[in-house]
């Protein structure tokens, strides 16, 4: 697949949102105005979704097939895994 998500880079930076009026969260699939993003982490460079609080926000409104491909790359490797319990990482 040769698209914007080919390198599995899902952390978009503030400068990539310049010129976009909308953003799409890869985690919760919400689409909202870029101005709705009020929280930026990593020194103010990485947007956090105002709906689900994950940092998988892409600039623009993604086409359904692009969103599906990005979500598959991002989340499918972990499907079926048991969540960690507090003692698992100690």
Secondary structure, DSSP 4 states (H G I P E B T S, - for coil): --STTTT-----BGGGGTT-SEEEETTT--EEEGGG--EEETTTTEEE-TTT--S-EEES---HHHHHHHHHHHHGGGTTPPPP-GGG--
